[in-house]
Amino acid sequence: MKLSLLPHFGLLALVGSSTAQYISEGWTPGQKVQEETATLASVYQPSETASPAQAPTATPFSLSSLLDINKLLTSEPAVSLFDKLGINITERVKAASEAKLWDDRVVLITDDNYKDLIVNEPLTEEEEKKRVWVIVISVTSARNEGVSRLLDDFFDASYDKSIEEGDLPDVRWGRIDYLNVTAITTKWNVWQAPYLVILTDRGQTLRFYRPYQMRLKDDALRAYLKAEGWKQIPPWSSSFAPGGRNEYIMVFLAIWFTKLYNVLVLIPKWLMFILSGGLASLILSLMHRPSKKAAVPGSATTSSAQPATAVSSSSSSKTSGIKSGKAVGSSSIANTDGEQDASASPAKRSSARQRKNKK
């Protein structure tokens, strides 16, 4: 019996030892109140910083991202193929993507920020009269050479010089990438690039310059702006210009061309070149195919009449041959005898000496 009670006493001793650390002597006068910070180790308290695991957000599918030329060139098969040729295609693609086409300090004007930057620019009445925008329409992003590159360098050099001198406080500089802007260039009736545009009156007065109409030399543009030489050039004032009676046509075209561009821009450029080339070859083959010969009126009646005439002529010849068969036969026989006589060689004539010898 005593041996059976020993396990119970051992259990009570363990319980008492485990809870002894929580027994307090009590509070005495003059002692500071202490907050109990002890917590049971067996109780789980989740950390405050712990946050539930968030599933990665799926990026929306797009054809342009799937067929992006940079992603295709940097894929594992392409990298291994170019490595065999001794070309580090990853560095080439990175260098091409990080290359600067123009000065980033010049404001890049797009279809989205055009109204905020120019049309709705916060200006006083006096500042509005003096405000002049100098904008270059460039195609350097498509081909980094040629006249467009030359005009960009000339434009950036003039901008740098004006910033250093600070002598054109009312002039602002901007750049339009022709390949990525549709509404502005359509509304301005610009269908090719490069162009230099001088814009005033919040975009209502426009003057366009082609590169061959300017002296592309250092400081020439800044001197032209300082002298306000652009005032001597008449602005674009046709019926399709801003404020003209047919301006709504250009606005309509700009809206719908922008919608079309937003759809076509999803297709990669290299795939667009292939599709456009195939479509152009198909159109050319249809335009240059041989035309069908037009039927001449009356040709069908003449062609049908010819066989009937031939049949009638052949039948008449047969009947005439039957009726005059005997005559034809006799005449043919006579002609044959005559031919034989005529074909026989004539008798040789003997000379007088031969006749004497015979005698």
C-alpha positions, 0 to 999 in steps of 0.5 A: 500500500505504501509502495503504491502511494509513492508515485502519487507523492512524486507527482505532487512534488513535481507539480509543486516545484513547477509552480513554485516560481510563480509564488510571490512574497507579496507587496510591502509598503514603499515597494514599487509596483512591478508588472509581471512579465513572465509568460508561460513557455508552453503558450504560443504567441504569434509574432506581430511581424508575421504576415500571411504568405501572399501568393505572387501576383500573376502578370497579365498575358500579352503578345508583345511580352511573349514575343519581345525580341530582348526576351527571345535573345536572352533566353537560354537556347539563344544564349547557348547558341550565341556562346558557341559563336563567341558572342555574349548576347546578354551584354549586347542586349543590355548595352543596347537597352541602356544606350541613351538616344538623347538628352534626358533633361529635355522634356519628352512630350507624349499624347498623355502629357501634351495637354498638361505640359502645353495646353493647360500649363499654369501661366499668367496672362503676360507669361502666356504671351511670352511662352515659346516652345521649341520642339523637335520631332525625332525618329532617332529611336528607329535609326540612330543615324542620318539627318534625325541624329544630326538634328537631335545633336544640334538641338541638344547643343543649343539647349545646353548652351541656353541653360549655361547662358540663361538668356532664354527664360521664356523658351521651353524645350521639348522632344517628340518621339515620332514612332511613339506619338500618334495623336499630336502628329496626326492633328498637326498633319505631320506624316514624316520626320524629323521636324523642328516646331516652334509652338506658341499660344498654347499650341494654337500657333505652329511653325514647322521647319525641315532640317534643310531649311536651317543652318545646323551649326552651333549656336545658330538656333539659340541666336535665331530664338534670341532675335525672335526670327520665327516671327517673320515666318508665317504660321500654319494657317490652312483650314486644317490648322488649329482654329481652322474650319476643318480642324475637326477632321484632323481631331477625328483622325487623331482619335481613331488613329490613336485607337488603332495604334494602341492595338497595333503596338501590342504586336512586336516590331519584328513581327509587324515587319514580317506581316506588313511585308507579306501583306504588301507582296500580296497586294502587289501580286493582285495588282499586277496579275494579268487581266482577262481578255474581254470578249469581242461582240459578234465573235461567237456568231462568226466562230459558230458560222465558220464550221457550218460553212466548212461542212457545206463546202465539203459536202458540195465538193463531194456531190460534185465529185460524184456527178462528174466522176466519169469525166474526171476519170477519163480526163485524168487518164488522158492526162496520164497518157499525155504526161507519159508521152511528154515524159518520154525522151525524143528520138535522136536525129541521125546526121547526113554522113551516117545515112551515107554510110548506111547506104 
